Amino acid sequence: MSEPHPHESAWPRPDSSWSSGTVTASGVPPLVPPPPDPPPAAEPTGPERRRRQLMIFGGVAGLILAGGLIVLLVILFGSESNPFRERASAPTDVRPPLAQACPAPTSSASAPATEAPVVPPPATGARTVDEEAGISYRKYPAPWLTWTDVWRAGTLQVPYRVGQHFVTETYSGGEYHASILSAAIPAADNDAVSLDLECVGRQIAADVRAEYYPQPNTMEPIRDEVTTLGGRPAWVSEFRLRFRADGLTATEEYSAVAVIDVGKPSAAILYVSIPGTHKQFDYVVRDVLNSVRPL
């Protein structure tokens, strides 16, 4: 039998009351097991499922609608019909006022087709010559004087530069005149040489009545017709106006407006006026019209 180990007796023997199991020590937390996995989500019920489907369908429809609107806006703003596109302003109508109001007739004849051309007799005696208008007409002795001003009259601004006149009276509004005046005024488009004489004549006669005389006034028409003057087609309007103005002795006037087609885009205008205070000169109205000759 062998001898016991010298150190065996130095160690105390374990307490037989201990048993096997979990060993703990002071200051060390016990091990905690991980939480269990969450239970699987429950399937949505019928109403909730339909709600989700509607939300999905609404989102898809919204995307489709937004895409359509984008395409529409691209087409709209990129096209000529874009209301916000800066558009070039329409070209300004630069035609003369009479050409705008009275387009040239489709036929070239300004006088009635049934009338044969009239060849006037040669002019005699002293003449007033208006190179710009393209006409000449009888020149009268005193009291008639040569017109030396430029009178742009009325809304149409007819520029009377040539003719004769004399002062019949002076009153608070200035001087009152007897007149034989001529001018040229554009009345056709560009190089057109055919005029709507009746339209142009009526426009100028209306401008004379509205702008040359005291207002209001009344008119007694005497003649309005297409005719010929000096062998050229013309529109002649004769009338007597009655009016009143403070300080003015004359209360009426015998007048005529002639528009003569001289074969140019500009019409020749002849305006004659005889105040009622000097009726001894009424004959001049028709006499000077009959004396017109083209240059």
C-alpha positions as CSV (number, residue, x, y, z in Angstrom):
1,M,0.0,0.0,0.0
2,S,1.5,3.3,-0.9
3,E,1.8,6.3,1.3
4,P,-0.7,9.2,1.0
5,H,0.5,12.4,-0.9
6,P,1.9,14.9,1.5
7,H,-0.3,17.7,0.2
8,E,-3.6,15.8,0.1
9,S,-4.3,16.4,3.7
10,A,-3.8,20.2,3.3
11,W,-6.9,20.8,1.1
12,P,-10.3,20.7,2.6
13,R,-12.6,18.3,1.1
14,P,-15.6,19.6,-0.7
15,D,-18.9,19.8,1.0
16,S,-20.9,16.9,0.1
17,S,-23.9,19.0,0.2
18,W,-23.0,20.8,-3.0
19,S,-24.6,19.6,-6.2
20,S,-24.1,20.1,-9.8
21,G,-26.0,23.0,-11.7
22,T,-25.7,26.7,-12.6
23,V,-22.7,28.3,-11.0
24,T,-23.1,32.0,-10.0
25,A,-20.7,34.5,-8.6
26,S,-21.1,37.8,-6.9
27,G,-21.2,40.9,-9.4
28,V,-21.8,39.0,-12.6
29,P,-25.4,39.4,-14.2
30,P,-27.1,36.3,-15.1
31,L,-27.3,35.4,-18.8
32,V,-30.7,36.7,-20.4
33,P,-32.0,34.6,-23.3
34,P,-32.8,36.5,-26.6
35,P,-36.4,37.6,-27.1
36,P,-38.5,35.3,-29.1
37,D,-39.2,36.0,-32.9
38,P,-42.4,38.1,-33.4
39,P,-45.3,36.2,-34.6
40,P,-46.0,36.4,-38.4
41,A,-48.3,39.4,-39.4
42,A,-51.8,38.5,-39.8
43,E,-53.2,38.6,-43.3
44,P,-55.3,41.8,-43.9
45,T,-59.0,41.4,-43.8
46,G,-61.2,42.0,-46.9
47,P,-62.1,45.7,-46.4
48,E,-58.5,46.5,-45.5
49,R,-57.2,44.6,-48.5
50,R,-59.6,46.6,-50.8
51,R,-58.5,49.9,-49.3
52,R,-54.9,49.1,-50.0
53,Q,-55.7,48.1,-53.6
54,L,-57.6,51.3,-54.1
55,M,-54.6,53.3,-52.8
56,I,-52.3,51.5,-55.2
57,F,-54.6,52.0,-58.1
58,G,-55.1,55.7,-57.2
59,G,-51.3,56.2,-57.1
60,V,-50.8,54.5,-60.5
61,A,-53.7,56.6,-62.0
62,G,-52.2,59.8,-60.6
63,L,-48.8,59.0,-62.2
64,I,-50.5,58.3,-65.5
65,L,-52.4,61.5,-65.3
66,A,-49.3,63.5,-64.4
67,G,-47.4,62.0,-67.3
68,G,-50.3,62.9,-69.7
69,L,-50.4,66.5,-68.5
70,I,-46.6,66.8,-68.9
71,V,-46.9,65.5,-72.5
72,L,-49.8,67.9,-73.2
73,L,-47.9,70.9,-71.8
74,V,-44.9,70.1,-73.9
75,I,-47.0,69.9,-77.1
76,L,-48.9,73.0,-76.2
77,F,-46.0,75.3,-75.3
78,G,-43.9,74.0,-78.1
79,S,-46.5,74.6,-80.8
80,E,-47.6,77.7,-82.7
81,S,-50.8,77.7,-80.7
82,N,-49.0,78.4,-77.5
83,P,-51.0,81.3,-76.0
84,F,-47.9,82.6,-74.2
85,R,-45.6,82.5,-77.2
86,E,-44.4,86.0,-78.1
87,R,-45.9,86.6,-81.4
88,A,-44.8,89.2,-83.9
89,S,-47.3,92.0,-84.1
90,A,-49.5,92.1,-87.2
91,P,-48.0,94.3,-89.9
92,T,-49.3,97.9,-89.8
93,D,-51.5,98.9,-92.6
94,V,-49.4,101.6,-94.2
95,R,-51.8,102.4,-97.1
96,P,-53.1,106.0,-97.3
97,P,-56.4,106.5,-95.4
98,L,-58.4,106.9,-98.7
99,A,-56.9,103.7,-100.1
100,Q,-57.9,101.9,-96.9
101,A,-61.4,103.3,-97.0
102,C,-61.8,102.9,-100.8
103,P,-60.1,99.9,-102.3
104,A,-59.4,100.1,-106.0
105,P,-62.3,98.7,-108.1
106,T,-61.8,95.4,-109.9
107,S,-62.3,97.0,-113.3
108,S,-59.9,99.7,-114.6
109,A,-62.6,102.1,-115.8
110,S,-63.5,104.8,-113.4
111,A,-66.2,106.4,-115.5
112,P,-69.4,104.6,-116.7
113,A,-68.6,102.1,-119.5
114,T,-71.6,103.4,-121.6
115,E,-70.0,106.9,-121.9
116,A,-67.7,107.5,-124.8
117,P,-64.5,109.4,-124.0
118,V,-65.0,113.1,-124.2
119,V,-62.2,115.2,-125.8
120,P,-62.4,118.7,-124.4
121,P,-61.6,121.8,-126.5
122,P,-58.2,123.3,-125.9
123,A,-57.8,125.5,-122.9
124,T,-57.7,129.3,-123.4
125,G,-56.9,132.3,-121.3
126,A,-55.0,132.6,-118.1
127,R,-54.5,129.2,-116.3
128,T,-53.7,128.0,-112.8
129,V,-51.4,125.0,-113.1
130,D,-51.0,122.4,-110.4
131,E,-48.1,120.2,-111.5
132,E,-48.4,117.9,-108.5
133,A,-52.1,117.3,-108.9
134,G,-51.7,116.9,-112.7
135,I,-54.4,119.4,-113.7
136,S,-54.8,123.0,-114.8
137,Y,-57.9,125.3,-114.6
138,R,-59.1,128.8,-115.3
139,K,-57.5,131.7,-113.5
140,Y,-59.6,134.7,-112.5
141,P,-58.9,138.4,-112.1
142,A,-59.2,140.6,-109.0
143,P,-60.5,140.3,-106.4
144,W,-59.1,136.8,-106.8
145,L,-55.5,136.4,-105.6
146,T,-52.9,133.7,-106.0
147,W,-52.9,131.2,-103.1
148,T,-49.4,131.1,-101.5
149,D,-49.9,129.0,-98.4
150,V,-50.2,125.2,-97.7
151,W,-53.5,124.5,-96.0
152,R,-53.8,120.9,-94.7
153,A,-57.5,120.7,-94.1
154,G,-59.8,118.2,-92.3
155,T,-59.2,114.7,-91.0
156,L,-57.8,113.6,-94.4
157,Q,-55.3,116.4,-94.3
158,V,-55.7,117.3,-98.0
159,P,-52.7,119.6,-98.7
160,Y,-54.0,122.5,-100.7
161,R,-50.9,124.3,-102.2
162,V,-52.2,125.8,-105.5
163,G,-55.1,128.0,-106.4
164,Q,-56.8,131.4,-105.8
165,H,-58.7,133.1,-103.0
166,F,-59.9,136.4,-101.5
167,V,-61.0,137.4,-98.0
168,T,-64.8,138.0,-97.9
169,E,-64.9,139.2,-94.2
170,T,-63.0,139.3,-91.0
171,Y,-64.7,138.2,-87.8
172,S,-63.8,137.0,-84.3
173,G,-62.9,133.6,-85.6
174,G,-60.4,135.0,-88.1
175,E,-60.7,135.6,-91.9
176,Y,-63.4,134.0,-94.1
177,H,-62.5,133.2,-97.7
178,A,-63.8,132.5,-101.1
179,S,-61.6,129.7,-102.5
180,I,-60.5,127.8,-105.6
181,L,-57.9,125.3,-104.3
182,S,-56.3,122.1,-105.7
183,A,-54.2,119.3,-104.3
184,A,-53.0,115.8,-104.9
185,I,-53.8,113.1,-102.3
186,P,-52.9,109.4,-102.4
187,A,-56.0,107.4,-103.1
188,A,-54.8,104.0,-104.4
189,D,-52.6,101.1,-103.4
190,N,-48.9,101.3,-104.4
191,D,-48.7,101.5,-108.2
192,A,-52.5,101.1,-108.8
193,V,-53.8,103.7,-111.1
194,S,-57.5,102.8,-110.9
195,L,-59.6,104.7,-108.3
196,D,-63.0,104.1,-106.8
197,L,-64.0,107.7,-107.6
198,E,-67.4,107.6,-106.0
199,C,-66.1,106.3,-102.7
200,V,-63.1,108.7,-102.7
201,G,-65.4,111.6,-103.6
202,R,-67.9,110.9,-100.9
203,Q,-65.1,110.6,-98.3
204,I,-63.7,113.9,-99.2
205,A,-67.0,115.7,-99.5
206,A,-68.0,114.4,-96.0
207,D,-64.6,115.6,-94.6
208,V,-65.2,119.0,-96.2
209,R,-68.6,119.3,-94.5
210,A,-67.4,118.1,-91.1
211,E,-64.1,119.9,-90.9
212,Y,-64.2,123.1,-93.1
213,Y,-67.4,124.7,-91.8
214,P,-69.0,125.8,-88.5
215,Q,-70.9,123.0,-86.8
216,P,-73.7,122.1,-86.8
217,N,-74.7,122.7,-90.4
218,T,-77.3,121.5,-92.9
219,M,-76.6,120.5,-96.4
220,E,-78.7,120.9,-99.6
221,P,-77.3,118.5,-102.2
222,I,-77.2,119.8,-105.7
223,R,-75.1,117.2,-107.7
224,D,-73.4,114.0,-106.8
225,E,-72.2,112.0,-109.8
226,V,-69.5,110.3,-111.8
227,T,-68.7,112.4,-114.8
228,T,-65.7,113.6,-116.8
229,L,-63.7,116.7,-116.3
230,G,-61.3,117.6,-119.1
231,G,-61.8,114.2,-120.6
232,R,-60.8,112.4,-117.4
233,P,-63.1,110.3,-115.1
234,A,-64.2,112.3,-112.1
235,W,-66.6,112.5,-109.2
236,V,-68.3,115.8,-108.6
237,S,-70.3,116.8,-105.6
238,E,-72.0,120.2,-105.4
239,F,-73.9,121.4,-102.4
240,R,-75.0,124.4,-100.4
241,L,-74.3,124.5,-96.6
242,R,-76.2,126.5,-94.1
243,F,-74.7,127.4,-90.7
244,R,-74.2,130.1,-88.0
245,A,-71.1,131.2,-86.2
246,D,-70.7,134.0,-83.7
247,G,-69.7,137.2,-85.5
248,L,-69.8,135.7,-88.9
249,T,-72.0,137.4,-91.4
250,A,-72.1,134.6,-93.9
251,T,-74.7,131.9,-93.0
252,E,-74.4,129.8,-96.1
253,E,-72.0,128.8,-98.8
254,Y,-72.1,127.3,-102.3
255,S,-69.4,124.7,-102.7
256,A,-68.1,121.9,-104.9
257,V,-65.6,119.1,-104.5
258,A,-64.2,117.3,-107.6
259,V,-62.0,114.2,-107.5
260,I,-60.3,113.6,-110.8
261,D,-58.6,110.4,-111.9
262,V,-55.4,111.6,-113.7
263,G,-54.0,108.1,-114.2
264,K,-51.8,108.1,-111.0
265,P,-52.1,106.6,-107.5
266,S,-52.8,110.2,-106.4
267,A,-56.2,111.7,-107.2
268,A,-56.4,115.4,-108.1
269,I,-58.8,117.3,-105.8
270,L,-60.4,120.6,-106.7
271,Y,-62.3,122.5,-104.0
272,V,-64.4,125.6,-104.7
273,S,-66.3,127.7,-102.1
274,I,-68.3,130.9,-102.5
275,P,-69.8,132.4,-99.3
276,G,-73.4,133.5,-99.4
277,T,-72.3,137.1,-98.9
278,H,-70.7,137.1,-102.5
279,K,-73.3,135.2,-104.6
280,Q,-72.2,137.2,-107.6
281,F,-69.3,134.7,-107.8
282,D,-71.5,131.6,-107.7
283,Y,-71.0,131.1,-111.5
284,V,-67.3,130.4,-110.7
285,V,-68.2,127.0,-109.2
286,R,-69.3,125.3,-112.5
287,D,-67.1,127.5,-114.7
288,V,-63.9,126.4,-113.0
289,L,-65.0,122.7,-113.0
290,N,-65.7,122.9,-116.7
291,S,-62.3,124.5,-117.3
292,V,-60.3,121.6,-115.8
293,R,-57.7,120.0,-118.1
294,P,-55.2,117.2,-117.4
295,L,-51.5,118.1,-117.8
